[in-house]
């Protein structure tokens, strides 16, 4: 399969440290990038970037726990899909 030349810009220290660690196991920088990209595509590596403050994320977690608790008690409905949710909302 033909390779597509790509340029990425990273910090010099990160590059050096990556090359040093990769060489310990017989890889080069390109191989590490390929492995990371394939793992990302397969879903074995997840990369998440969020700009939400930690307090907001904590509040969302508490709300999710509360809804889970309500569902266990039979006080909240659970949907298998967003379609089922919207069908239920639009039927009212």
N, C-alpha and C positions, 0 to 999 in steps of 0.2 A: 504494500500500500504506500503510495507516495506521501512524503512528509511535507507539511506546510510550515515554512519558516516563520517563526513568530518571535517578536521581541517583547520581553517583559522587563520592567524596571523595578528593581528591588534594592534595598539598602545593602551596601557593600559588606557590612558585618554579617548580615543574615545570609548572604550568598557564600561568604567564606566559611561560616559555621556549617552551613548545609553541605557544602562540598567536603569539608573535613569529616563530617559524620557519615556521609554517603560512601566515601572512599573506604571507611572502616569495614563496610559490608560489600565492597566491590561494585558500587554503583557510581554513576556520575550525576551531575546536576540535572541533565535532561531526563535521565531515567526516573529520578525522584519526582520531577514535574509530571511525567507520564503516569506514574503510579498514582499520584494524588488525583489527577484528572479522571483516570479510570475508576478509582474508588469513589470519587464524587458522583460520577455518572451512574454507578451501580447502587449508590445510596449507602455504601458502607462508611463513608465520611460525610458528615453533614457540616456545612459551613453556614453559620447564622450571624447575621449582623442586625443589631437592633439599636435604635436610637431612643428607646423608651427608658426613662429613669428606673432604677431598681425598685423604688417604692411603688411605681405603677405596676411593674411585673409582679411584685409581691401581692398587691391588691387583687390582681387577676387570678393569681394562684389561690388566694383565700376564697374568692367568689366561685372558682371551679370546685374547690373542696365542698363548699356549701351546697352547690347544685348537686354534686355527687351524693351528699348526705340526704338531701331532699328526695332525690330519685330513689334511693334505697328505702326510704320511708313511704314511697308511693305518692309523694306530693309534687313530683316534677315528672314531666314526660320526656322520654328519650326517643330520638329519631335515628333511623339507620342511614338516612341520607338527607341532603339539603332539599331534594325534591319532595320527600315525604313531609319535611317541615313546612315548606311553602304550600304544599297541597293542603295541609291542615290549617294553615293561616288563611288561605284564600277561601276555604269552605265556610268559614265563619261569617 
